[in-house]
Amino acid sequence: MGANAHNTSVERKPVTKHDGAKVHLVAFFLSIVLTMLAFVAVAYEAVPRKFVFPFILLLGIVQAAFQFYVWMHAKDRAHEFPKIAVFGAVLVMLPVFLVFTLLIW
């Protein structure tokens, strides 16, 4: 018998709560609802055309943020660096986008 034959201590990982399929199903359902809202805004004649583009743009931003949070696991711990990188890129690209939009307009 070796020196470690009587060592019965086993390292155990802490139990973590997994939201699992429930969060993913809710995220998928809300993504479908946001997409349907965009299609409805375009399809109905009663919706003013000046309202459609900003509304669809807002829906796209909300859906992208929502998918970043759920599907790319930004809600989980230890993902601070990717979150900082993405939000930093958004903060840099937003003024760049606005400047080029104003230059073209």
N, C-alpha and C positions, 0 to 999 in steps of 0.2 A: 504494500500500500504506500501511496505517495503521501507527501506532506499535506496535500489538499483534499485527502479522501474524506475527512470528517467535516469539511467546511460545507455547511448546509445553507449559508446565507445566500439568497438569490436577489439580485438587483431587480426591482420591479419598476416599471414605468408608471407615472401617475396616470390615472384614468381621466381621459378627456371626453367632454361631451361633444358628440357629433350630431349636427342638425340633420345631416343626411339628405334624403330625397325630398323631404318636406320643403326645405328652403329652395331647392332647385326647381321643384314643381311650381311653387308660388312665383319664383322669378321668371320661369318660362311663361306662365299664364299672364303675368303683368307685361311681359315683352310682347306677347300676342295682342293684348288689349291696346297697348300703345301703338302698335303697327296698324291695328284696325281703325283706331281713331284718326291716324294719318290718312288712310284710304277713304274714310268717311268724309273727312274735311275736303278732299279733292273731288269726290264723287258728287256731293250735293251742290246744286246750283245756288241754294239759299245762303251758303257761306260766302261772304265777300272775298274776292280774290286778294285783296290787300291783307287779309287776315291769314290766309292759307300758308304763305311762305314762312312768316315768323312763327306760326303755330307748329308747323312741321319741323322747323329748325329747333324750337324749344323741345318738342317731343324727342327729337334725335339726341339732343344733349342730355335730357333726362334718362333716356334709354341707355346711352353710352355710359353715363355715370353709374346707373343701376347695374349694368352688366359688369363694369369694372369692379364694383363692390362685391357682387355675388360670384360671378363666374371666374374672375381672376383672383379670387380669395383675398381681396383687400380687407375684408372684415376680420381675417385671422390675425393672430399675434405673429410677431417677428417678420412682418412684411412692411416695416416702416420705410426702408430704403426704396423699394419700388414705388410706394405711394408718394414719397418725396420727389422722386424722379418724374413721375407722371404729372403731378400737380405743378412742379417746376417747369416742365415742358409746356403745360397749358398756359401758365403765367407768362412765359416768354413768347409763345406763338400767338396768343390773343392780340397783343399790341401789333405784332408783325402783320397779322391778318387784317386788322383794322386799318393800318397805314396803307397797305397795298390796295385795300378796297377803296379807300378815299382817293388814292392816286389814280385809280382806273376810273372811278366814278366821275 
